[in-house]
Amino acid sequence: MAEGFDEELARLKSHLGAWIEASDRELKPLLEWQFLGRSKYFRPVTLFACHTSLAEGNVADAQIRAAAAVEMVHNVSLIVDDILDRSRFRRGVLTLHCRFGLLPALMASGYITADAYELVDRNPFAVRRIAELFRRLAAAETLQWRLRRQPLGLEDWRILAGEDTGSMFEACACLGTGDETLRRFGHLLGMLYHGCDDVGDVKGAVALGGGGEEDLRDGILTLPVAIAIQDPETALHFRRPTPDGMAHLLNRMEESLPAAERYLDAIAAEAEEEAVRVARSPDVLVGLVRNTRRLSA
């Protein structure tokens, strides 16, 4: 995923390291725990790729700062998700609230939010995109939670995925180019990532750091679920789970994987078409789509 952007990622890591080093000593251990050594930097790479596909010249400091801000927003969302999911581990490491306690984790998320805005405060466009992103993430998570256990369909999944992960990748695309040119590409790429994560969870993949068990327990509409519950009996088990019903649901989700993979192929094709349509140098974006599509393997 990060192929071709080693220098930019090194600059990003250096920037985040300097920020953590200068942070309040009460929060510094928490920030070190949350940020250092675990991210795969999918979102910053998307930002850099979008910049490269339209602009001439190297990635500037403005894009590095924007990428750092996006990585901060992403980590705020991870902290909240881990608390809500009651997750003890993420990628084999204790989650922040399990390592330091619930209140310190919540305060750290607020601290990160404040510094994300300060990082881009000289760039009004970036401030607006970060604000939009926070608003959309808040609304998407609330909507997803309100709709849990409701037997909805693929279009509903598409809306939820587009507002959750899609909004994050839209922000990356816009921040990378400094305008709206690649917004739709970012939206499609985010949906693709979200769907690959859903499928990877069912396959038992751990590379994305997800946890399909939590989604199933909480009745979250994932892509395999949206396909599986087209069957009325499976939809009933999803709505009113029992131990036997959960086993039935898991079996039907596994059976739905080929259809889910075909659906993701269609989203990937849309994203590639959009890249070719709008980008000056689309190859880097097409490569990004194809690398993302492999994540469900």
C-alpha positions in Angstrom: 0.0 0.0 0.0 2.8 2.4 0.9 5.0 1.5 -2.1 6.7 4.6 -3.6 6.2 6.9 -0.6 8.9 5.8 1.8 10.4 9.3 2.0 7.1 11.0 2.6 6.2 8.4 5.3 9.5 9.0 7.0 8.8 12.7 7.0 5.3 12.0 8.4 6.7 9.8 11.2 9.3 12.4 12.1 6.6 15.0 12.3 4.4 12.9 14.5 7.4 12.0 16.7 8.3 15.6 17.2 4.7 16.4 18.1 4.6 13.6 20.7 7.9 14.7 22.1 6.6 18.3 22.6 3.3 17.1 24.1 2.2 17.6 27.7 4.1 15.2 29.9 0.9 13.9 31.3 -0.3 12.8 27.9 3.0 11.9 26.3 3.1 8.2 27.4 -0.5 7.7 26.1 0.4 9.3 22.7 3.5 7.2 22.4 1.5 4.1 23.1 -1.2 5.0 20.6 0.9 6.3 17.7 4.3 4.7 17.7 4.9 1.6 15.5 1.4 0.3 14.8 -0.1 2.2 11.9 0.0 1.0 8.3 -0.6 4.6 7.1 -3.3 3.8 4.5 -4.8 7.2 4.8 -1.6 9.3 4.5 -0.6 7.2 1.5 -3.9 8.0 -0.1 -3.3 11.7 0.5 0.2 11.5 -1.0 -1.0 9.5 -4.0 -3.8 11.9 -4.8 -1.4 14.8 -4.6 1.0 13.1 -6.9 -1.7 12.2 -9.4 -2.6 15.9 -10.0 0.3 18.1 -9.0 3.8 18.5 -10.4 6.7 18.4 -7.9 7.2 16.7 -4.6 4.9 16.4 -1.6 5.3 19.6 0.3 5.2 20.3 4.1 1.6 21.3 3.8 0.7 17.8 2.7 2.8 16.3 5.4 1.0 18.4 8.0 -2.4 17.5 6.5 -1.5 13.8 6.6 -0.5 14.1 10.2 -3.8 15.7 11.0 -5.7 12.9 9.2 -3.7 10.3 11.1 -4.7 12.1 14.3 -8.4 12.0 13.4 -8.1 8.3 12.5 -6.6 7.6 15.9 -9.3 9.4 17.7 -11.8 7.2 15.9 -9.8 4.1 16.9 -9.7 5.1 20.6 -13.5 5.6 20.6 -14.1 2.3 18.6 -12.0 0.3 21.0 -13.9 1.7 24.0 -17.3 1.0 22.4 -16.3 -2.5 21.2 -14.7 -3.3 24.6 -11.6 -4.4 22.8 -8.6 -5.4 24.8 -6.2 -5.6 21.9 -5.6 -4.0 18.6 -3.0 -5.7 16.3 -1.7 -7.6 19.3 -1.2 -4.6 21.6 -3.3 -3.5 24.5 -5.8 -0.8 23.6 -5.2 2.6 25.1 -8.1 2.4 27.5 -7.0 -1.0 28.8 -3.4 0.1 29.2 -4.1 3.5 30.9 -7.8 3.6 31.9 -11.0 4.9 30.4 -10.8 8.5 31.4 -7.2 9.0 30.3 -8.0 7.5 27.0 -11.0 9.8 26.5 -8.9 12.8 27.5 -6.2 11.7 25.1 -8.7 11.7 22.3 -9.7 15.2 23.1 -6.1 16.3 23.2 -5.4 14.7 19.8 -8.4 16.5 18.3 -7.3 19.9 19.5 -3.8 19.4 18.1 -5.1 18.1 14.8 -6.8 21.5 14.3 -3.8 23.4 15.4 -1.6 21.6 13.0 -3.6 22.9 10.0 -4.7 26.2 11.4 -3.0 28.3 8.7 -4.8 26.4 6.0 -8.6 27.3 6.0 -9.4 24.6 3.4 -7.7 22.0 5.5 -9.5 23.2 8.7 -12.9 22.9 6.9 -12.1 19.4 5.6 -11.0 18.2 9.1 -14.2 19.8 10.6 -16.3 18.1 7.9 -14.6 14.8 8.6 -15.3 14.9 12.4 -18.9 15.8 11.8 -19.5 13.1 9.3 -17.7 10.5 11.4 -19.8 11.4 14.4 -23.1 11.2 12.4 -22.1 8.0 10.7 -21.2 6.2 13.9 -24.4 7.4 15.5 -26.5 6.2 12.5 -24.7 2.9 12.4 -25.4 2.3 16.1 -29.1 3.3 15.8 -29.6 0.9 12.8 -27.9 -2.1 14.5 -29.8 -5.4 14.1 -32.1 -4.0 11.4 -32.2 -6.2 8.4 -31.2 -3.6 5.8 -29.7 -4.1 2.3 -26.7 -3.4 0.1 -27.7 0.2 -0.6 -27.9 0.9 3.2 -24.4 -0.7 3.6 -23.1 1.5 0.8 -24.4 4.6 2.6 -23.0 3.6 5.9 -19.6 2.6 4.5 -19.5 5.8 2.4 -20.1 8.0 5.4 -17.8 6.1 7.8 -14.6 5.1 6.0 -15.6 6.9 2.8 -15.6 10.3 4.5 -12.0 9.7 5.8 -10.7 8.8 2.4 -12.6 11.7 0.8 -10.8 14.0 3.2 -7.5 12.5 2.2 -8.2 13.0 -1.4 -9.2 16.6 -0.9 -6.3 17.5 1.4 -3.9 15.9 -1.0 -5.0 18.0 -4.0 -6.2 21.1 -2.1 -9.5 21.0 -3.9 -12.5 18.8 -4.7 -11.2 17.1 -7.9 -10.7 13.7 -6.4 -13.4 13.7 -3.8 -15.5 11.0 -5.5 -12.4 8.9 -6.1 -11.6 9.1 -2.3 -15.2 8.2 -1.5 -15.1 5.0 -3.7 -11.7 4.0 -2.3 -13.0 4.4 1.2 -16.0 2.2 0.5 -13.7 -0.4 -1.1 -11.4 -0.4 2.0 -14.4 -0.6 4.3 -15.8 -3.6 2.3 -12.4 -5.4 2.2 -12.2 -4.9 6.0 -15.7 -6.5 6.4 -14.8 -9.5 4.2 -11.4 -9.9 5.8 -13.0 -10.1 9.2 -15.2 -13.0 8.1 -12.2 -14.7 6.6 -10.4 -14.3 9.9 -7.9 -11.8 8.5 -6.0 -9.8 11.1 -4.0 -7.5 8.8 -6.4 -4.7 9.0 -6.6 -4.8 12.8 -10.4 -5.4 12.7 -12.6 -7.6 14.8 -15.7 -9.1 13.0 -16.9 -10.7 16.3 -17.6 -7.3 17.8 -19.6 -6.2 14.7 -21.6 -9.4 14.7 -22.2 -9.2 18.5 -23.5 -5.6 18.2 -25.5 -6.2 15.1 -23.5 -3.9 12.7 -24.4 -4.1 9.0 -21.3 -5.3 7.3 -21.1 -6.2 3.6 -21.3 -10.0 4.1 -24.2 -9.5 6.5 -26.1 -7.2 4.0 -25.8 -10.0 1.5 -26.6 -12.9 3.9 -29.7 -11.4 5.4 -31.4 -11.1 2.0 -32.6 -14.6 3.1 -35.6 -14.1 5.5 -34.5 -16.8 8.0 -31.0 -15.3 8.2 -32.5 -11.8 8.7 -34.5 -13.1 11.6 -31.4 -14.6 13.3 -29.6 -11.2 12.7 -32.4 -9.3 14.3 -32.9 -11.6 17.3 -29.7 -13.5 17.8 -29.4 -16.8 19.8 -26.4 -19.0 20.1 -27.7 -21.4 17.4 -28.8 -18.4 15.3 -25.3 -16.9 15.5 -23.8 -20.1 14.2 -26.4 -20.1 11.3 -25.6 -16.4 10.6 -21.8 -17.0 10.5 -22.3 -19.9 8.1 -24.5 -17.8 5.8 -22.0 -14.9 6.0 -19.2 -17.3 4.8 -21.5 -18.4 2.0 -22.0 -14.8 1.0 -18.3 -14.1 0.5 -18.1 -14.8 -3.3 -21.0 -12.3 -3.8 -19.3 -9.8 -1.5 -16.0 -10.2 -3.5 -17.9 -9.5 -6.8 -19.5 -6.4 -5.2 -16.1 -5.2 -4.2 -14.7 -5.8 -7.7 -17.5 -3.5 -9.0 -16.5 -0.8 -6.6 -12.9 -1.1 -7.5 -13.8 -0.8 -11.2 -15.7 2.4 -10.4 -12.8 3.8 -8.5 -10.3 3.0 -11.4 -12.7 4.6 -13.9 -12.9 7.7 -11.8 -9.1 7.9 -11.5 -8.6 7.7 -15.2 -11.4 10.3 -15.8 -10.1 13.0 -13.6 -6.4 12.5 -12.7 -3.5 13.9 -14.7 -1.4 10.9 -13.8 -3.9 8.1 -12.9 -1.5 5.2 -12.6 -0.6 5.9 -9.0 -4.3 5.9 -8.1 -5.1 2.8 -10.1 -2.3 1.1 -8.2 -3.7 2.3 -4.9 -7.1 0.8 -5.8 -5.6 -2.5 -6.8 -3.5 -2.7 -3.6 -6.6 -1.9 -1.5 -8.6 -4.5 -3.3 -6.1 -7.2 -2.3 -6.7 -6.5 1.4 -9.6 -8.9 1.6 -7.5 -11.9 0.4 
